[in-house]
Amino acid sequence: MKNLYLLLFLFFSLSFISAVDQQDGTTRVQPGEKAPDFTAYTLDGKKVRLSQLRGKVVLINFFTTWCGPCLREMTELEKEIWQPYKDKGLVVLAIGREETSDKLVPFRDEKKLTFAILPDPDRKIFSQFATQYIPRNFLIDRKGRLIYSNIGYTREGFASLREHVREALGD
């Protein structure tokens, strides 16, 4: 029982970490490094290969359907980043860590999310970027290099992410 309380404390503590340029030892890709390539399929069956998105700014968001901070971030991601910037060269790839399409399709439909969502049931994609903690964002420039990342969700951290997206797009 003691371990459960510790786990809950850590989970909720990390949910409120200030998300500005956070690098905590669990992040495997550092700013300036080339983002790891991966291939996956969206919920609509479209094949996505990160390296084929060169020339676009890519925001990778790792989340789960049961994570409260992730849910708050997802709705803001739709309204405050995806909708304003989707026609300006931005690609959003929301990756459901340990989630299957069976769970993600109703989640997407219920939340009315229109950006690409990809299942990652075995953490194969997530493990290339980090070892633990969600939500996480990785912003990749047009050359395929990481320019910003954050862990957790706060309004301030989300505002910083939005500003980095805007700058990366030259808006």
NUGU-722601 format. One record per residue (C-alpha): residue in three letters; z negated, y negated, x negated. Coordinates in pm, 1 decimal. Layout:
<r><residu>ALA</residu><w>Z</w><v>Y</v><u>X</u></r>
...
# end
This chain:
<r><residu>MET</residu><w>0.0</w><v>0.0</v><u>0.0</u></r>
<r><residu>LYS</residu><w>-77.7</w><v>-232.1</v><u>-289.3</u></r>
<r><residu>ASN</residu><w>276.9</w><v>-182.9</v><u>-423.6</u></r>
<r><residu>LEU</residu><w>421.7</w><v>-269.0</v><u>-83.0</u></r>
<r><residu>TYR</residu><w>235.3</w><v>-601.6</v><u>-80.2</u></r>
<r><residu>LEU</residu><w>354.3</w><v>-676.2</v><u>-431.1</u></r>
<r><residu>LEU</residu><w>712.2</w><v>-594.1</v><u>-334.0</u></r>
<r><residu>LEU</residu><w>693.2</w><v>-816.9</v><u>-25.7</u></r>
<r><residu>PHE</residu><w>540.5</w><v>-1098.6</v><u>-229.8</u></r>
<r><residu>LEU</residu><w>820.0</w><v>-1075.8</v><u>-487.8</u></r>
<r><residu>PHE</residu><w>1088.7</w><v>-1060.8</v><u>-220.0</u></r>
<r><residu>PHE</residu><w>964.7</w><v>-1370.0</v><u>-38.2</u></r>
<r><residu>SER</residu><w>894.4</w><v>-1555.6</v><u>-360.2</u></r>
<r><residu>LEU</residu><w>1248.1</w><v>-1499.6</v><u>-480.3</u></r>
<r><residu>SER</residu><w>1383.8</w><v>-1612.3</v><u>-146.7</u></r>
<r><residu>PHE</residu><w>1259.7</w><v>-1960.1</v><u>-218.6</u></r>
<r><residu>ILE</residu><w>1349.9</w><v>-1991.5</v><u>-586.4</u></r>
<r><residu>SER</residu><w>1515.7</w><v>-2318.5</v><u>-667.4</u></r>
<r><residu>ALA</residu><w>1875.5</w><v>-2210.8</v><u>-702.8</u></r>
<r><residu>VAL</residu><w>1999.2</w><v>-2462.8</v><u>-960.6</u></r>
<r><residu>ASP</residu><w>2178.8</w><v>-2293.0</v><u>-1251.2</u></r>
<r><residu>GLN</residu><w>1930.3</w><v>-2006.1</v><u>-1240.3</u></r>
<r><residu>GLN</residu><w>1950.9</w><v>-1752.8</v><u>-1522.7</u></r>
<r><residu>ASP</residu><w>1653.3</w><v>-1518.9</v><u>-1521.7</u></r>
<r><residu>GLY</residu><w>1740.5</w><v>-1210.3</v><u>-1723.9</u></r>
<r><residu>THR</residu><w>1870.4</w><v>-1019.8</v><u>-1420.5</u></r>
<r><residu>THR</residu><w>2205.7</w><v>-1196.5</v><u>-1434.4</u></r>
<r><residu>ARG</residu><w>2467.0</w><v>-1011.5</v><u>-1637.3</u></r>
<r><residu>VAL</residu><w>2734.1</w><v>-1283.9</v><u>-1646.9</u></r>
<r><residu>GLN</residu><w>2659.4</w><v>-1619.2</v><u>-1803.4</u></r>
<r><residu>PRO</residu><w>2839.8</w><v>-1951.6</v><u>-1754.6</u></r>
<r><residu>GLY</residu><w>3153.8</w><v>-1968.4</v><u>-1967.9</u></r>
<r><residu>GLU</residu><w>3203.5</w><v>-1591.7</v><u>-1967.8</u></r>
<r><residu>LYS</residu><w>3496.0</w><v>-1419.7</v><u>-1801.0</u></r>
<r><residu>ALA</residu><w>3392.7</w><v>-1274.7</v><u>-1465.2</u></r>
<r><residu>PRO</residu><w>3400.6</w><v>-893.4</v><u>-1448.4</u></r>
<r><residu>ASP</residu><w>3708.9</w><v>-765.2</v><u>-1272.4</u></r>
<r><residu>PHE</residu><w>3676.9</w><v>-542.9</v><u>-967.6</u></r>
<r><residu>THR</residu><w>3889.8</w><v>-408.2</v><u>-687.7</u></r>
<r><residu>ALA</residu><w>3760.7</w><v>-362.0</v><u>-334.9</u></r>
<r><residu>TYR</residu><w>3875.0</w><v>-376.4</v><u>25.2</u></r>
<r><residu>THR</residu><w>3784.2</w><v>-633.3</v><u>288.4</u></r>
<r><residu>LEU</residu><w>3663.6</w><v>-530.5</v><u>632.0</u></r>
<r><residu>ASP</residu><w>4021.7</w><v>-585.7</v><u>748.4</u></r>
<r><residu>GLY</residu><w>4154.5</w><v>-337.0</v><u>491.4</u></r>
<r><residu>LYS</residu><w>4305.5</w><v>-591.4</v><u>252.5</u></r>
<r><residu>LYS</residu><w>4288.6</w><v>-499.7</v><u>-115.0</u></r>
<r><residu>VAL</residu><w>4120.3</w><v>-762.8</v><u>-331.7</u></r>
<r><residu>ARG</residu><w>4131.8</w><v>-762.8</v><u>-709.4</u></r>
<r><residu>LEU</residu><w>3940.0</w><v>-1047.6</v><u>-867.7</u></r>
<r><residu>SER</residu><w>4180.5</w><v>-1086.9</v><u>-1161.8</u></r>
<r><residu>GLN</residu><w>4468.3</w><v>-1141.8</v><u>-915.8</u></r>
<r><residu>LEU</residu><w>4291.9</w><v>-1449.4</v><u>-778.5</u></r>
<r><residu>ARG</residu><w>4346.6</w><v>-1650.6</v><u>-1099.3</u></r>
<r><residu>GLY</residu><w>4456.3</w><v>-2001.2</v><u>-1010.6</u></r>
<r><residu>LYS</residu><w>4202.9</w><v>-2020.5</v><u>-729.0</u></r>
<r><residu>VAL</residu><w>3835.0</w><v>-2108.3</v><u>-731.0</u></r>
<r><residu>VAL</residu><w>3640.1</w><v>-1800.3</v><u>-620.8</u></r>
<r><residu>LEU</residu><w>3290.3</w><v>-1798.9</v><u>-477.2</u></r>
<r><residu>ILE</residu><w>3128.7</w><v>-1456.1</v><u>-478.0</u></r>
<r><residu>ASN</residu><w>2823.3</w><v>-1425.7</v><u>-256.1</u></r>
<r><residu>PHE</residu><w>2604.7</w><v>-1113.7</v><u>-267.6</u></r>
<r><residu>PHE</residu><w>2398.4</w><v>-1051.2</v><u>45.7</u></r>
<r><residu>THR</residu><w>2256.7</w><v>-788.3</v><u>279.1</u></r>
<r><residu>THR</residu><w>2243.5</w><v>-790.0</v><u>657.5</u></r>
<r><residu>TRP</residu><w>1863.1</w><v>-754.3</v><u>662.8</u></r>
<r><residu>CYS</residu><w>1782.2</w><v>-1040.9</v><u>422.4</u></r>
<r><residu>GLY</residu><w>1652.0</w><v>-1350.8</v><u>603.4</u></r>
<r><residu>PRO</residu><w>1748.7</w><v>-1602.0</v><u>332.8</u></r>
<r><residu>CYS</residu><w>2092.3</w><v>-1438.1</v><u>310.0</u></r>
<r><residu>LEU</residu><w>2146.4</w><v>-1486.7</v><u>683.4</u></r>
<r><residu>ARG</residu><w>2059.7</w><v>-1856.3</v><u>665.8</u></r>
<r><residu>GLU</residu><w>2289.5</w><v>-1899.6</v><u>368.3</u></r>
<r><residu>MET</residu><w>2581.1</w><v>-1713.1</v><u>531.9</u></r>
<r><residu>THR</residu><w>2600.6</w><v>-1945.4</v><u>831.6</u></r>
<r><residu>GLU</residu><w>2588.0</w><v>-2251.2</v><u>606.0</u></r>
<r><residu>LEU</residu><w>2845.6</w><v>-2096.6</v><u>374.0</u></r>
<r><residu>GLU</residu><w>3082.0</w><v>-2065.3</v><u>670.5</u></r>
<r><residu>LYS</residu><w>3029.0</w><v>-2420.9</v><u>796.5</u></r>
<r><residu>GLU</residu><w>2963.2</w><v>-2624.1</v><u>484.2</u></r>
<r><residu>ILE</residu><w>3177.4</w><v>-2457.6</v><u>217.1</u></r>
<r><residu>TRP</residu><w>3437.3</w><v>-2221.5</v><u>361.6</u></r>
<r><residu>GLN</residu><w>3566.4</w><v>-2431.2</v><u>650.8</u></r>
<r><residu>PRO</residu><w>3596.7</w><v>-2760.0</v><u>455.6</u></r>
<r><residu>TYR</residu><w>3752.0</w><v>-2603.4</v><u>143.3</u></r>
<r><residu>LYS</residu><w>3947.6</w><v>-2294.1</v><u>251.8</u></r>
<r><residu>ASP</residu><w>4277.2</w><v>-2482.7</v><u>244.2</u></r>
<r><residu>LYS</residu><w>4208.1</w><v>-2642.9</v><u>-95.3</u></r>
<r><residu>GLY</residu><w>4228.1</w><v>-2335.3</v><u>-317.8</u></r>
<r><residu>LEU</residu><w>3889.8</w><v>-2175.2</v><u>-248.6</u></r>
<r><residu>VAL</residu><w>3842.3</w><v>-1802.2</v><u>-193.1</u></r>
<r><residu>VAL</residu><w>3506.9</w><v>-1675.6</v><u>-65.5</u></r>
<r><residu>LEU</residu><w>3421.3</w><v>-1310.5</v><u>-119.6</u></r>
<r><residu>ALA</residu><w>3095.4</w><v>-1216.5</v><u>49.7</u></r>
<r><residu>ILE</residu><w>2988.9</w><v>-878.0</v><u>-81.8</u></r>
<r><residu>GLY</residu><w>2744.9</w><v>-669.2</v><u>119.3</u></r>
<r><residu>ARG</residu><w>2521.7</w><v>-503.6</v><u>-139.0</u></r>
<r><residu>GLU</residu><w>2437.4</w><v>-149.3</v><u>-26.8</u></r>
<r><residu>GLU</residu><w>2620.9</w><v>-214.7</v><u>299.8</u></r>
<r><residu>THR</residu><w>2900.1</w><v>-16.8</v><u>466.9</u></r>
<r><residu>SER</residu><w>3185.2</w><v>-136.8</v><u>684.3</u></r>
<r><residu>ASP</residu><w>3016.0</w><v>22.1</v><u>986.1</u></r>
<r><residu>LYS</residu><w>2730.0</w><v>-225.9</v><u>952.7</u></r>
<r><residu>LEU</residu><w>2927.0</w><v>-522.3</v><u>825.3</u></r>
<r><residu>VAL</residu><w>3192.2</w><v>-542.1</v><u>1099.0</u></r>
<r><residu>PRO</residu><w>2943.8</w><v>-605.0</v><u>1383.3</u></r>
<r><residu>PHE</residu><w>2746.9</w><v>-838.4</v><u>1154.0</u></r>
<r><residu>ARG</residu><w>3060.7</w><v>-1044.1</v><u>1079.4</u></r>
<r><residu>ASP</residu><w>3156.0</w><v>-1056.1</v><u>1445.7</u></r>
<r><residu>GLU</residu><w>2806.1</w><v>-1151.8</v><u>1564.1</u></r>
<r><residu>LYS</residu><w>2773.1</w><v>-1430.3</v><u>1304.6</u></r>
<r><residu>LYS</residu><w>3134.7</w><v>-1545.3</v><u>1359.3</u></r>
<r><residu>LEU</residu><w>3212.1</w><v>-1537.1</v><u>986.5</u></r>
<r><residu>THR</residu><w>3576.0</w><v>-1586.9</v><u>889.7</u></r>
<r><residu>PHE</residu><w>3570.3</w><v>-1554.2</v><u>509.9</u></r>
<r><residu>ALA</residu><w>3637.3</w><v>-1220.0</v><u>340.2</u></r>
<r><residu>ILE</residu><w>3353.9</w><v>-967.7</v><u>351.3</u></r>
<r><residu>LEU</residu><w>3358.9</w><v>-660.3</v><u>130.3</u></r>
<r><residu>PRO</residu><w>3123.0</w><v>-362.5</v><u>141.9</u></r>
<r><residu>ASP</residu><w>2952.9</w><v>-252.2</v><u>-179.7</u></r>
<r><residu>PRO</residu><w>2755.9</w><v>53.5</v><u>-62.5</u></r>
<r><residu>ASP</residu><w>2684.2</w><v>186.2</v><u>-412.8</u></r>
<r><residu>ARG</residu><w>2622.0</w><v>-149.1</v><u>-585.7</u></r>
<r><residu>LYS</residu><w>2926.4</w><v>-92.2</v><u>-806.1</u></r>
<r><residu>ILE</residu><w>3036.9</w><v>-455.5</v><u>-784.9</u></r>
<r><residu>PHE</residu><w>2687.4</w><v>-604.0</v><u>-776.2</u></r>
<r><residu>SER</residu><w>2580.7</w><v>-414.1</v><u>-1088.5</u></r>
<r><residu>GLN</residu><w>2857.1</w><v>-582.9</v><u>-1288.9</u></r>
<r><residu>PHE</residu><w>2709.1</w><v>-922.6</v><u>-1208.7</u></r>
<r><residu>ALA</residu><w>2333.5</w><v>-864.5</v><u>-1179.7</u></r>
<r><residu>THR</residu><w>2056.2</w><v>-607.9</v><u>-1179.2</u></r>
<r><residu>GLN</residu><w>1856.1</w><v>-731.7</v><u>-880.0</u></r>
<r><residu>TYR</residu><w>1776.8</w><v>-1008.1</v><u>-629.5</u></r>
<r><residu>ILE</residu><w>1976.2</w><v>-1152.3</v><u>-341.4</u></r>
<r><residu>PRO</residu><w>2117.6</w><v>-1377.9</v><u>-216.4</u></r>
<r><residu>ARG</residu><w>2321.6</w><v>-1462.2</v><u>-524.0</u></r>
<r><residu>ASN</residu><w>2626.4</w><v>-1676.1</v><u>-577.7</u></r>
<r><residu>PHE</residu><w>2876.6</w><v>-1674.8</v><u>-861.8</u></r>
<r><residu>LEU</residu><w>3134.6</w><v>-1952.5</v><u>-879.5</u></r>
<r><residu>ILE</residu><w>3445.1</w><v>-1867.7</v><u>-1081.3</u></r>
<r><residu>ASP</residu><w>3697.7</w><v>-2125.4</v><u>-1196.9</u></r>
<r><residu>ARG</residu><w>4075.2</w><v>-2103.8</v><u>-1177.1</u></r>
<r><residu>LYS</residu><w>4086.5</w><v>-1934.2</v><u>-1520.6</u></r>
<r><residu>GLY</residu><w>3848.8</w><v>-1653.5</v><u>-1416.3</u></r>
<r><residu>ARG</residu><w>3538.4</w><v>-1782.5</v><u>-1594.2</u></r>
<r><residu>LEU</residu><w>3193.5</w><v>-1819.8</v><u>-1444.3</u></r>
<r><residu>ILE</residu><w>3102.6</w><v>-2185.8</v><u>-1407.4</u></r>
<r><residu>TYR</residu><w>2789.3</w><v>-2166.7</v><u>-1192.7</u></r>
<r><residu>SER</residu><w>2549.9</w><v>-1914.4</v><u>-1046.0</u></r>
<r><residu>ASN</residu><w>2231.4</w><v>-1921.8</v><u>-845.1</u></r>
<r><residu>ILE</residu><w>1969.7</w><v>-1687.3</v><u>-707.0</u></r>
<r><residu>GLY</residu><w>1783.6</w><v>-1721.6</v><u>-381.0</u></r>
<r><residu>TYR</residu><w>1828.1</w><v>-1975.1</v><u>-109.1</u></r>
<r><residu>THR</residu><w>1695.2</w><v>-2327.7</v><u>-69.2</u></r>
<r><residu>ARG</residu><w>1862.4</w><v>-2628.3</v><u>91.8</u></r>
<r><residu>GLU</residu><w>1858.7</w><v>-2803.1</v><u>-246.2</u></r>
<r><residu>GLY</residu><w>2013.8</w><v>-2504.0</v><u>-421.6</u></r>
<r><residu>PHE</residu><w>2279.3</w><v>-2473.6</v><u>-153.0</u></r>
<r><residu>ALA</residu><w>2361.2</w><v>-2844.2</v><u>-188.9</u></r>
<r><residu>SER</residu><w>2404.9</w><v>-2789.0</v><u>-563.3</u></r>
<r><residu>LEU</residu><w>2636.1</w><v>-2493.7</v><u>-497.3</u></r>
<r><residu>ARG</residu><w>2842.2</w><v>-2702.3</v><u>-253.6</u></r>
<r><residu>GLU</residu><w>2871.0</w><v>-2980.2</v><u>-513.1</u></r>
<r><residu>HIS</residu><w>2984.5</w><v>-2735.8</v><u>-782.9</u></r>
<r><residu>VAL</residu><w>3249.2</w><v>-2597.7</v><u>-544.6</u></r>
<r><residu>ARG</residu><w>3371.5</w><v>-2947.9</v><u>-469.2</u></r>
<r><residu>GLU</residu><w>3392.6</w><v>-3034.0</v><u>-840.5</u></r>
<r><residu>ALA</residu><w>3568.9</w><v>-2706.4</v><u>-927.0</u></r>
<r><residu>LEU</residu><w>3831.7</w><v>-2780.2</v><u>-664.4</u></r>
<r><residu>GLY</residu><w>3876.6</w><v>-3136.1</v><u>-793.3</u></r>
<r><residu>ASP</residu><w>3789.1</w><v>-3274.6</v><u>-451.3</u></r>
# end
